[in-house]
Amino acid sequence: MGTASLALLIVGWLLGWLLGWALGWGLAGSRPVLPTADSAVPARLPAPRVSVVIPARNEVGRLPELLRCLAELDPAPGEVVVVDDESTDGTASLARAAGVRVIPSSPPPGWTGKAAACQRGADDSTGDVLVFLDADTAPAPGAVAALAAAARGGELVSAHPRHRVERPYEYLSMGPAVVTVLAGGLGASPRWRWWRKPIAFGPAIAVRRDAYERFGGHASVRGDLVEDLALARAADRAGVPVRALLAGEQISYRMYPEGPRSLLHGWGRNLARGAGATPLPRLAATVVWVVAALHAGLVLAVDPRLLSLLCYAGFAVQFGAVARCVGRFRPVAAALHPLALGAFVVLFCWSLVLVVHRRSVPWRGRRVEVGV
């Protein structure tokens, strides 16, 4: 192994620890995980009325599990509203049959479908705290109450659900999920904006209604494809604190169960735009970490000595620590981290092609503009 290779591996490995500092790296009590409802606020405060808003477009295959989970929640939310975004597959009928209120929504010109649906659901609901859940999430008992309780202080709080994996191709999401968390960071609104900007995870967001109205709600990000990042920035500009957490075991989701094509389109919509919203120093550090981790695999393949093995193992430990935070991935997958990061590189390049050249992808029966 040459001096330059060793230097790249050492610098990349150290940057990996720096990028994942907020994860706590397994230290007890230091990881930013969604607290339980009982520990989020003092018990003497009265519980607010909670409205769960679910934007849904052609979600007949995913929505039943979420509605079942909501029906089993303890305590139950004040109301559950499904906002039907011009579905053509019976989503609205399914939701009505489950006994929840359904509101139709059509995105006006200049709006994305999800932003319009979320804003419509907020406007037509009555809760003091709004909890926005994607149709593919599965909250455990107490999860919605925990989200709502965490937002009672006036923050915009989001929780990154844990990935559930049922088919082999779904492991292609492991690399993007790990890199997304490292590049975006976790925790409360950062002090140094040149290093990390406020972020939010769109699948599970909670915010007090007065705070939501203070920053303009989803109307303030009406045309932004990556609406969760834009929502965090809008809240931050209005002085609303933003906190991004790991959901732990409280909320999970299975991304892109329809097949590899939906995975390709889903990550293609978001990766390049997410990179564009990342501060340059943090983006550069993330790139170095990815390159170094891939290089560790290459070095081990061509020069299988003890030093090469130790370097490879060092990156496997880092990758595995983050992977355990974001998904129910098998431990052996961390040992094959160059494959996962290689998949991330391919998906990111595909995302760049979509943004620069194709500028749109099919999504839920609708063409979604992704170009700049």
C-alpha positions in Angstrom: 0.0 0.0 0.0 1.4 3.4 -1.0 1.7 6.5 1.1 -1.0 8.3 -0.8 -3.4 5.4 -0.4 -2.8 5.1 3.3 -3.2 8.9 3.7 -6.6 8.8 1.9 -7.8 5.9 4.0 -6.8 7.6 7.3 -8.3 11.0 6.3 -11.5 9.4 5.0 -11.8 7.2 8.2 -11.4 10.2 10.5 -13.9 12.2 8.4 -16.4 9.4 8.8 -16.2 9.7 12.6 -16.6 13.5 12.3 -19.6 13.2 10.0 -21.3 10.8 12.3 -20.5 12.6 15.5 -24.2 13.4 16.2 -25.0 9.7 16.0 -23.2 9.1 19.3 -21.6 6.0 17.8 -23.4 3.7 20.1 -22.7 5.6 23.4 -25.5 5.2 25.8 -27.8 8.2 26.0 -26.0 10.2 23.3 -27.9 9.1 20.2 -30.5 11.5 18.9 -33.4 9.0 19.0 -37.1 10.0 19.2 -38.0 9.9 23.0 -41.0 8.3 24.4 -44.1 10.4 24.8 -43.7 10.3 28.6 -40.2 11.6 28.6 -40.6 14.3 25.9 -42.4 16.9 28.1 -43.3 17.2 31.7 -46.3 15.1 32.8 -48.1 18.1 34.2 -48.7 19.6 30.8 -52.1 18.7 29.2 -51.9 16.6 26.1 -52.6 18.5 22.9 -55.2 17.4 20.3 -53.2 15.7 17.5 -54.1 15.6 13.9 -52.4 12.9 11.7 -52.3 14.0 8.1 -51.4 11.4 5.5 -50.8 12.6 1.9 -51.6 9.7 -0.4 -51.5 9.1 -4.1 -52.1 5.6 -5.4 -51.2 4.0 -2.0 -53.7 1.2 -1.9 -50.8 -1.3 -1.4 -49.2 0.5 1.5 -51.9 2.4 3.3 -53.7 -0.5 5.0 -50.7 -1.3 7.2 -50.4 2.4 8.3 -54.1 2.6 9.0 -54.0 -0.6 11.0 -51.0 0.7 13.1 -52.9 4.0 13.7 -56.0 2.1 14.9 -53.8 0.3 17.4 -52.1 3.4 18.8 -52.3 4.2 22.5 -53.1 6.9 23.0 -55.1 7.4 19.8 -54.6 10.6 17.9 -57.4 13.2 17.9 -58.1 12.6 14.2 -56.7 10.9 11.2 -57.0 12.6 7.8 -56.1 10.9 4.5 -55.6 13.5 1.7 -56.2 11.8 -1.6 -53.9 13.3 -4.2 -55.9 12.3 -7.4 -55.4 8.6 -6.8 -56.6 6.2 -9.5 -56.3 2.9 -7.6 -59.0 3.0 -4.9 -56.9 4.7 -2.2 -59.8 7.0 -1.2 -62.3 4.1 -1.0 -59.9 2.0 1.1 -59.4 4.8 3.6 -63.1 5.5 3.9 -63.7 1.8 4.5 -61.2 2.0 7.4 -63.3 4.7 9.0 -60.9 7.7 8.5 -61.8 11.0 7.0 -60.8 11.5 3.3 -60.1 14.9 1.7 -59.6 15.2 -2.0 -56.7 17.3 -3.3 -55.5 18.4 -6.7 -52.2 20.3 -6.9 -52.6 23.9 -8.2 -50.1 25.1 -10.9 -46.7 25.5 -9.3 -47.4 23.0 -6.5 -46.1 19.5 -6.0 -48.7 16.9 -5.2 -47.4 16.1 -1.8 -47.0 19.8 -0.7 -50.5 20.5 -1.8 -51.9 17.5 0.0 -50.1 18.3 3.2 -51.3 21.9 3.1 -54.8 20.8 2.4 -54.8 18.3 5.3 -53.4 21.0 7.7 -56.0 23.5 6.6 -58.9 21.0 7.0 -57.8 19.5 10.3 -58.3 20.8 13.8 -55.4 19.5 16.0 -53.1 21.7 18.0 -50.2 19.5 16.8 -49.9 18.3 13.2 -48.2 15.0 12.5 -47.5 14.3 8.8 -46.9 10.6 8.0 -46.1 9.1 4.6 -48.3 6.2 3.6 -45.4 3.7 3.8 -44.7 4.3 7.5 -45.6 1.9 10.3 -45.7 3.6 13.7 -45.4 1.5 16.8 -47.9 2.1 19.7 -47.1 5.4 21.3 -45.0 6.6 18.3 -47.4 9.3 17.2 -47.8 10.6 20.7 -44.0 10.6 21.0 -43.7 12.7 17.8 -46.4 15.1 18.9 -44.9 15.4 22.4 -41.5 16.2 21.0 -43.0 19.1 18.9 -45.0 20.6 21.8 -42.2 23.0 22.6 -42.6 24.7 19.2 -40.0 22.8 17.2 -40.4 21.2 13.8 -39.4 17.6 14.7 -38.9 14.8 12.3 -37.9 11.2 12.7 -36.0 9.0 10.2 -37.9 5.7 10.1 -35.9 2.4 10.1 -35.8 0.6 6.8 -37.5 -2.8 6.6 -36.0 -5.1 4.0 -37.9 -8.1 2.6 -36.4 -8.6 -0.9 -32.7 -8.6 -2.0 -32.9 -5.6 -4.3 -34.1 -3.5 -1.3 -30.5 -3.6 0.0 -29.7 -1.2 -2.8 -31.2 1.5 -0.5 -28.6 0.8 2.3 -25.8 2.8 0.8 -28.0 5.9 0.0 -29.6 5.7 3.4 -26.2 5.7 5.2 -24.8 8.5 3.1 -27.9 10.6 3.5 -27.7 10.5 7.3 -24.0 11.2 7.3 -24.3 14.1 4.8 -27.4 15.6 6.4 -26.6 15.1 10.0 -28.9 14.8 13.0 -30.0 16.7 16.0 -31.2 20.3 16.7 -30.7 23.3 14.5 -27.0 23.6 14.0 -24.9 26.5 15.3 -22.4 26.4 12.3 -24.5 26.6 9.2 -21.4 26.4 7.0 -21.0 22.8 8.2 -24.6 21.6 8.6 -28.0 23.1 7.7 -31.3 22.2 9.4 -32.9 19.1 7.8 -36.1 17.2 8.2 -37.1 13.7 7.2 -40.4 13.8 5.2 -41.9 10.5 6.2 -42.6 11.5 9.8 -42.8 15.2 10.8 -44.6 16.9 13.7 -45.0 20.6 14.3 -47.3 22.7 16.5 -50.0 24.4 14.4 -49.0 27.9 15.4 -45.4 27.2 14.4 -46.5 25.7 11.1 -48.5 28.8 10.3 -45.6 31.0 11.4 -43.3 29.7 8.6 -46.1 29.4 6.0 -46.5 25.6 6.1 -46.2 23.6 3.0 -47.3 26.6 1.0 -43.8 28.0 1.6 -42.3 25.1 -0.3 -45.1 24.5 -2.8 -42.9 23.8 -5.8 -39.9 22.1 -4.2 -39.5 18.5 -5.1 -37.4 17.7 -1.9 -40.1 19.3 0.3 -38.7 18.0 3.6 -35.4 19.8 3.3 -37.1 22.9 2.0 -39.6 22.8 4.9 -36.7 22.7 7.4 -35.1 25.7 5.8 -38.4 27.6 5.8 -38.9 26.9 9.4 -35.4 27.9 10.3 -35.7 31.2 8.4 -38.9 32.0 10.4 -37.1 31.3 13.7 -38.8 27.9 14.3 -36.2 25.4 15.8 -35.7 22.3 13.7 -34.7 18.9 15.1 -34.0 15.7 13.1 -34.0 12.4 15.0 -33.7 8.7 14.5 -37.0 6.9 14.9 -35.4 3.9 16.4 -37.9 1.1 16.7 -40.9 3.5 17.0 -41.4 4.0 13.3 -40.3 1.9 10.4 -41.0 1.8 6.6 -40.4 -0.3 3.6 -39.2 1.8 0.7 -40.0 0.9 -2.8 -41.7 -2.5 -2.4 -43.1 -2.3 -5.9 -39.7 -3.3 -7.4 -36.3 -2.1 -8.6 -37.8 0.4 -11.0 -39.6 2.3 -8.3 -36.3 2.3 -6.2 -34.4 3.7 -9.2 -37.0 6.5 -9.7 -37.3 7.2 -6.0 -33.7 7.7 -5.2 -33.2 9.4 -8.6 -35.6 12.1 -7.6 -33.8 13.0 -4.4 -30.1 12.2 -4.3 -28.7 14.9 -6.6 -31.0 17.6 -5.2 -30.1 16.6 -1.6 -26.4 17.0 -2.4 -27.1 20.4 -3.8 -28.7 21.4 -0.5 -25.6 20.2 1.5 -23.0 22.8 2.6 -19.9 22.5 0.5 -17.5 21.6 3.3 -19.7 18.8 4.5 -20.4 17.6 1.0 -16.7 17.5 0.3 -16.1 15.5 3.5 -18.8 13.0 2.6 -17.3 12.5 -0.9 -13.9 11.9 0.6 -15.4 9.3 3.0 -17.2 7.5 0.2 -14.1 7.4 -2.0 -11.9 6.3 0.9 -14.4 3.5 1.8 -14.5 2.3 -1.8 -10.7 2.5 -2.0 -10.4 0.3 1.1 -12.2 -2.4 -0.7 -10.0 -2.0 -3.8 -6.8 -2.0 -1.7 -7.8 -5.2 0.1 -8.6 -6.9 -3.2 -5.2 -6.1 -4.8 -3.0 -6.2 -1.7 -4.6 -8.5 0.9 -2.2 -7.9 3.8 -2.9 -7.2 7.4 -2.8 -3.4 7.1 -5.2 -3.5 4.2 -7.6 -5.8 6.2 -7.4 -3.4 9.2 -8.3 -0.4 7.0 -11.2 -2.3 5.4 -12.5 -3.4 8.8 -12.3 0.2 10.1 -14.7 1.4 7.4 -16.9 -1.7 7.8 -17.3 -0.7 11.5 -18.3 2.8 10.6 -20.7 1.8 7.9 -22.3 -0.9 10.1 -22.8 1.6 13.0 -24.8 4.0 10.8 -26.6 1.1 9.0 -27.9 -0.2 12.3 -29.3 3.3 13.0 -31.2 3.6 9.8 -32.4 0.1 8.9 -32.9 -3.5 9.8 -30.1 -4.6 7.6 -28.2 -7.8 8.2 -24.8 -7.4 9.9 -23.1 -9.2 7.0 -24.1 -6.4 4.7 -21.8 -4.0 6.5 -18.9 -6.3 5.7 -19.8 -5.8 2.0 -20.0 -2.0 2.3 -18.1 -1.3 -1.0 -21.0 -3.0 -2.8 -23.5 -0.8 -1.0 -21.5 2.4 -1.6 -21.0 1.3 -5.2 -24.8 1.1 -5.6 -25.0 4.6 -4.0 -22.6 6.0 -6.6 -24.6 4.4 -9.5 -27.9 5.8 -8.1 -26.3 9.2 -7.5 -25.0 9.4 -11.1 -28.5 8.3 -12.3 -30.0 11.1 -10.2 -27.6 13.6 -11.9 -28.6 12.4 -15.3 -32.3 12.9 -14.4 -31.7 16.4 -13.1 -29.5 17.6 -15.9 -30.9 15.8 -18.9 -34.2 14.0 -18.5 -35.6 16.4 -16.0 -38.6 14.3 -15.1 -39.5 10.8 -13.9 -42.7 8.8 -13.7 -44.0 8.6 -10.1 -47.3 7.2 -8.8 -48.8 7.6 -12.3 -47.7 11.2 -12.7 -44.6 12.8 -14.4 -42.5 14.5 -11.7 -40.2 17.3 -12.7 -36.7 16.8 -11.2 -34.7 19.2 -13.4 -33.2 22.4 -12.2 
